[in-house]
């Protein structure tokens, strides 16, 4: 969800509250608050010249509090909060408050006490937040009627060892962008979020692979923000989940796409990529589609190698998908999807079914099918990461 801070509201993640957004005054020269992370630390950068900027802890319950001037917020920060909360299992919830007319406050509630270290670097306050290693919080259940039985107990030998791995799961569309709509009125944005939540559970419970969603709710997030989130949080893989539509309602089956350097590989791939890539232009006038970060890195040597790894990743997924659903095309297709333009992060887009096909629209509504698809995707991800580990492509 893109937030024009002069006229939109802040979302309070995990609490469901809405608050008036701070205005950004161009005349004020205060740097923006920044949140970044490593595998075990949350890094906060505050402008040293901001009289309201501070970070401190509270107890009962344990919390980390960040105060900053209203002028120090950026739209990308709103999306970062969602991912930070998911990345660190010791963060129970995150919320934003309009603390007073001059100050915005971010509060991270933790499941244990945190250690804070401070450093001043070139006019900025750099703060690191860490907790004792091994801290885990309960994985939230998928809230769904007719809930499915819990997955089989996790087997220690299935865990991918060494450093923690992170998979960025991108439920397509959201908010004012409904995606494709089935003949029965089913919205793509809803069913893919359900599948994404199931996939997150499967990865974390069955394989102990940490998984993060680009969106947890029905909100709009621009395409290039989804790409930047994956890089900001050092994702090992990126998977975008869709259930797209086509002009012919007889078209059916699942497909897996990787990025193409030279345009779409088929008429269907061209149709779908053009449809997906138009989202930002249609739904958000504030989006800068000529993002400098993507321009700088697109199709360099890293990108070429990443495409090859993405194709291999896609093969693993397709092998498992075809055990639960028929494939529209068994070959991994390629097209210029914006959300796949992530240098150094193998990225794929999965069309789980065609929502414009009457039979598949019914399937997509069924929790049992959603769970089967999620399990297949999780198995493919696990298999691919094991292969990458064996080939020393990941630490």
MARDO-440001 format. One record per atom (N, C-alpha, C): x, y, z. Coordinates in steps of 0.1 Angstrom, whole numbers, plus 5000, padded with zeros to 4 digits. Each point is the difference from the previous one (the first is absolute). Example, Ala and Ser with C-alpha at 12.3 -4.5 7.8 and 13.67 -1.06 7.14 Angstrom:
residues 2
513249435078/499150125000/500950125000/499650114993/500950115000/499250115008/
END
This chain:
residues 395
500849885000/499250125000/500950125000/499950094990/500850124999/499350115009/500750075007/499450105009/500550134996/499150094995/500350144998/499850075013/501050045007/499950035014/499350145002/499850074989/499350135002/498549985001/499549884996/498549984999/499549865004/500949915004/499549875003/500349965014/499449895005/500249965014/501149895001/500550005012/501049895003/499249885004/500649894997/499449875005/500849965012/499349965010/500649955012/500149854999/501249944998/500149864997/499849925013/499249904999/499849915011/498950055010/499650124998/499050055010/498750054993/500150024987/498850034993/499450145002/500950095005/499550145002/500550084989/499350114997/500450104990/500250135007/501050074996/500450135006/500350104989/499950125003/500250114990/501550004996/500250004987/501449994995/500750145003/501449995003/500750125001/500350064987/500050144999/500350074988/501550014998/500450004988/501450024997/500250144995/500750085007/500350144996/501350004993/500050044987/501250004992/501150105005/499550105007/501050105005/500849955011/499649905007/500849955012/501049904995/501250025005/501249924996/500349895010/499149925004/500349895009/500049874992/501049925002/500149884993/498949905004/499849904991/498949915003/500549895009/499049955009/500249885008/500249884991/501049915003/500249894992/500149875008/499449894996/500049885007/500649894990/501149945005/500649894992/500249885009/500449894995/500249885009/501149914994/500649935009/500949894997/499349875005/500749895000/499349885004/499650005014/500650085009/499749995014/499850145007/500150114992/500050135006/499150104992/499250085007/499350114994/500850125001/500250074989/500950124999/499150124997/500150105009/499250124999/500950124998/499750084990/500850124997/499150125002/500450095010/499350125003/500850124996/499350114995/500750134998/500550065013/501350035001/500550065012/499550145003/499550074989/499550135002/498550015003/499449885002/498649995003/499850015015/499450115005/499950015015/499149905006/499149934992/499149915006/500549854999/501149984993/500549874997/500649935013/499649885003/500549935011/499649854999/500749915006/499749865001/500249965014/499049935006/500149965014/499249875002/500249945011/499249875003/499150025012/498949925000/499150005012/499849855003/499549985012/499849865004/498549985004/499749875003/498649965004/498950054990/500049964988/500849904993/501350074994/501049924996/501250064994/499750074987/500450124998/499850084988/501250084996/500150024987/501050104995/499250114994/500350125004/499250124996/500950094991/499550044989/500750094991/499250134998/500550115004/499350134998/500850084989/499350064992/500650084989/499050114996/500650114994/499150114996/499149954988/498850065000/499149974989/500650024986/501050094999/500650024987/501049894996/500349915008/501049904997/499549874995/498649994997/499549884995/500149994984/500249884995/499949984986/499049894997/499450004988/499049904997/500549865000/501349984997/500649865000/500149955014/500150095010/500049955014/498849935004/498950044995/498749935003/500049854996/500649974989/500149874995/501149925008/501050075003/501149935007/499649955014/499150075006/499549965014/499349874999/499349974989/499349884999/501049884999/501050024992/501049894998/500949985012/500450115007/500849995012/499349925010/498750025002/499349935010/500049854997/499949964988/500049864996/501449945001/501050084996/501349944999/500649965014/499750085010/500649975013/498949945009/500249875003/498949935008/499950055014/501050085005/499950065013/499150135001/499650054988/499150114999/498549955000/499350025011/498649955001/499150094991/500150135001/499250094992/500750134998/499650074990/500550144997/498850094998/500250125005/498950104998/500650144999/499250094994/500450144998/499050095006/500450105007/499150095007/500450144997/498950094999/500250144999/500250055014/501250005005/500350025014/499650145005/500550104993/499550145002/500150074987/499650134999/500050074987/501350004993/501249985007/501350014993/500649864999/499549905007/500849875001/499149884996/500649924992/499549874997/500749895008/499349905004/500649905009/499849864994/501049924999/500049864996/500349925012/499149905003/500249915012/500149864995/501149935003/500249864998/499849935014/499049915001/499849925012/500849874997/500849965010/500949894999/499649895010/500549884997/499749895009/501149985010/501050095000/501150005010/500750145000/500850025009/500750135001/501150014988/500250124996/500950034989/501250085005/501149984992/501250085003/500150114989/500350125004/500150114990/501450065001/500650024988/501350065000/499950124991/500750115004/499950134993/501450044994/499950074988/501250054994/499650124991/500850105001/499850124991/501049994988/499450014988/500849994988/499550114990/500950094997/499850104990/498650075001/499750055012/498850075002/498849925002/500249865001/498849915002/500249925013/498949975006/500149915012/499749864995/500949915002/499949864996/499749925012/498949935000/499749915012/499749864995/500649905007/499849864998/499249945011/499049924996/499149935010/500249854998/500449935011/500249864999/499449945013/499749874999/499549925012/500949875000/499849925011/500749885001/499749914988/501049934995/499849914989/499149895003/499249954990/499249895002/498650045005/499750135001/498750045005/499049984989/498949935003/498949974990/498750045006/499150044991/498650035004/499149904993/498849985005/499149914994/499650054986/499949914991/499650034986/498550025000/499550114995/498550025000/499349904991/498849965004/499349914992/499350074989/499749944989/499350054989/498550015004/499450115001/498650015004/499149974988/499449895000/499249954989/498949915004/498850014995/499049915003/500349864995/499549905006/500349864995/501549985000/500650035011/501549995001/500449864998/501149984993/500649874997/500849955012/500249875001/500849945010/501450065000/500650005012/501450065001/500949914991/501150064994/500949924993/500749905009/500749904993/500749905008/501150075008/500349935011/501150065009/501350024993/500650105003/501350034993/501149905004/500749954990/501049905002/501450075000/500849995010/501350075001/500849984988/500149884994/500949984989/499650084987/498750055000/499650084988/500550145001/500450055011/500450145002/501250034991/500050124994/501150044992/500950075011/501249965001/500950045011/500750134997/501050035008/500950124999/499150135002/500350104992/499450135003/498549994997/499250095007/498550004997/499850044986/499049944993/499650044987/498750075000/499850094991/498850084999/499450004986/498849964999/499250014987/499050115001/500150094990/499050104999/498849954991/498850005006/498849954993/499250134997/499750014987/499350124995/498649964995/498950025009/498749984995/499650114990/499749974988/499850104989/498850095003/500150134995/498950095000/499750045015/498850055003/499650045013/499550145000/499150035010/499450135001/499250044988/500350124995/499250054988/500349924987/501049925000/500349914989/499549865003/498849964994/499449875004/500749894992/500850034990/500549894991/498949954991/500149884995/498949944992/498849975008/498850004994/498849975007/499349884992/499749905008/499349884993/498650034997/499449924992/498650014996/499050005011/500449935011/499249995012/500250115010/500950104996/500350115009/501249985010/500849904998/501149975008/501150104997/500650065009/501150094998/501449935001/500850024991/501449945000/500750055013/499950125003/500850055012/499749935013/498849955001/499649925013/500549865000/499849934989/500549865000/501549985000/500750104994/501549985000/500550045014/499450085007/500450035014/499849885009/498949934998/499749885008/501149894997/500349984987/501149914996/501350045006/500350135000/501350055005/500149975015/498950025007/500049985015/500349855003/499349914992/500349865002/501449974997/500650064989/501449974996/500950045012/499750125005/500950055011/500049905012/498849955003/499949905011/500849874997/499849954987/500749884997/501550015000/500550114995/501550025001/500550015014/499350075008/500550025014/499849885009/498949934999/499749895008/500649874995/499949984987/500549874995/501550004998/500650114995/501450004996/500850105008/499450085009/500750105008/500850104991/499450034989/500550114991/499150125003/500750115003/499250125004/499450064987/498750045001/499350054989/499350135003/500050104991/499550135002/499150044989/498850065003/499150044990/500250154996/500050044988/500150144996/498750085005/498949935001/498850065006/499349895008/499550045012/499249915008/498550024999/499750114994/498650045000/499650054986/498850044998/499550054987/500450144998/501350024997/500650134997/500750004987/500150124994/500750014987/501550045003/500949924994/501450035000/500550014986/500750114996/500550014987/501049894997/500249974987/500849884996/501450025004/500650124998/501450015003/500350015015/499050035008/500249995014/500149865004/499349914994/500149865003/501449944997/500650054989/501449974997/501050055010/499850135004/500950065009/499949935014/498849965004/499949935013/500849875000/500049934989/500849875000/501450035002/500650114994/501450035001/500350065014/499150085005/500250065013/500149905011/499349894999/500049905010/500749884996/500950014991/501049904996/499349864998/499050004992/499349884997/500849914991/499949875003/500749904992/499249964987/498750015001/499149974989/498850105000/499550024988/498850084999/499049924991/498749995006/499049934992/498750085000/499550044989/498850084998/498949914996/498950005008/498949914998/498850074994/499549934989/498950064992/499049904997/498850044995/499049914994/499350084989/500750024990/499750104990/498849964991/499650094991/498949984991/500550014985/499149964991/500350004986/498750034993/500050054988/498850034992/499249884997/500749884999/499449884997/499749925013/498849985004/499749945013/500249855000/500549944988/500349865000/501449975004/500950115000/501449985004/500149965014/500849915003/500149955014/501449955003/500349975013/501349945004/500950105006/501049955007/501050085006/501250034991/500750115003/501250034992/501050065010/501349994996/501150065008/500850094991/500350125004/500750094992/501350055006/501050024992/501250065004/500250134992/500950085003/500350124992/500649974987/499650094990/500649984987/500850134997/501249984994/500850114996/499650064986/499249924993/499750034986/498550004997/499250035010/498650004997/499349875003/498750004999/499249885003/500349884991/500049885005/500349884992/498749954993/498850055003/498849954993/499050115001/498949984992/498950095000/499450015013/499849895007/499450005013/500950085010/501349975000/500950075009/500050154997/499950044988/499950144996/498850065006/498949944998/498750055005/500050015015/500549905007/499950015015/501050105005/501250014994/501050105006/499550144997/499450034988/499550134998/498950045009/499249905003/498950025010/500550035014/501049925004/500550035014/500850125001/500850034990/500950125000/499350134999/498750004996/499250124998/499450045014/500149925010/499350035013/500450135005/501350035001/500450135006/499550124993/500049994987/499650124992/498550025001/499249895002/498650015001/499550055014/500649945010/499550025013/500750105009/501250054996/500750095009/500750114992/499650125000/500650114993/501350055006/500349965013/501150045007/501349924997/499849884994/501149914998/501050054990/501349995003/501050044990/500549874994/499549964988/500349884994/501449994995/500750124999/501350004995/501050005012/499749915009/500849995012/501549984997/500850095006/501550004996/500749875004/499549945011/500749885005/499849884990/498849994994/499749904991/500850034987/500050124995/500750044988/501549975001/500650025012/501449985001/500449865000/499249915005/500449865001/499449914990/499050044992/499349914992/500849954989/500049864998/500749934990/501550024999/500650025012/501549995000/500449855002/501249985002/500549865001/499349935012/499850065011/499349945011/498649964996/499350094992/498649974995/500049874992/501049994991/500049884991/500149885008/500950005009/500249885009/498849975008/499350115005/498849985008/498949944992/499950044987/499049944991/500249854999/501249964998/500349864999/499649925013/500350065012/499649945012/498550005002/499350114995/498650005001/499349904992/500649974988/499549894992/500149875007/501149975006/500149885008/499149995011/499850115007/499050015011/498649974995/499750064988/498749974994/499849854997/501049934996/499949864996/499649925013/500650035011/499749945013/498550025003/499650124999/498650035003/499049924991/500350014987/499149934990/499949855003/501149945003/500049865003/499149965011/499950095010/499149975011/498650054998/499850104992/498650054997/499349904992/500649934991/499349914991/499649875007/500449995013/499549885008/498650045006/499750135000/498750035006/499050084991/500650044988/499150074991/500749994986/499250004989/500649994987/500650144996/501149984992/500750124995/499550054987/499850134999/499750064987/501249994990/501250015006/501249984992/501049945009/500549884997/501049935009/501450074999/500250084990/501350074999/499950135008/501150045005/500150135007/500050114990/499050085001/499950114990/500850125005/500250104991/500750125003/499350124995/500050115008/499450124996/500650115008/499750134997/500650115007/499250055011/499649915009/499250055012/500950095009/499550115004/500750105008/500449935013/499149935006/500349945014/501149904999/500549954989/501049914999/501450064997/500150135000/501250074996/500950035013/500349895006/500850015013/501449944997/501050094999/501449954998/500449925012/500649884998/500649915010/499049935009/498750014997/499049935007/499249914990/500149875000/499249924991/498550035002/499350034989/498650055001/499149934990/498949965004/499049944991/498650055003/499249994990/498650045001/499249874997/499149965009/499249884998/498550044998/499549964988/498650004998/499449875005/499350005011/499649885006/498849944992/499250084994/498949964992/499550124992/499049984991/499450114993/498650025007/499950125006/498850035008/498850024990/500350034987/499050024990/499449874995/500649895004/499549874996/499049965011/498849964996/498949975010/500449905010/500649894996/500349895009/501250045009/500950074994/501250045009/499650115009/499150084997/499550105010/499449935012/499349894998/499449935011/501249945008/501049944993/501149945007/500750105009/500250124995/500850105007/499350055013/498749985001/499250045011/500149895011/500549884997/500049895010/501250005008/499950015014/501249995008/500949884998/499349894997/500849884997/500950014988/499550064990/500950024988/501150115003/499650105007/501050115004/501249935008/499649915009/501049945008/500949904992/499449934991/500749914992/501050074991/499650114994/500950094992/501150055009/499750055012/501050055008/501149895004/499549885003/500949895003/500949974988/499550004988/500849984989/501050104998/499750135002/500950114998/501149995011/499649975012/501049995011/501049884997/499549894995/500949894997/501050044989/499550074990/500950054990/501050105005/499650095008/501050095006/501049935009/499649915008/500949925008/501049934992/499549934989/500949924992/501050094993/499650124995/500950094993/501150055010/499650045012/500950055009/501049905004/499649875002/500949905003/501149984988/499550014988/500949994989/501050125000/499550125002/500950115000/501149995011/499549955012/501049985011/501149904996/499649894993/501049904996/500950054990/499550104991/500950064990/500750125005/499950035013/500750115006/499550144994/498850004996/499550134994/499450095011/499749945012/499650075012/500849965012/500250085009/500849975012/499349905009/
END
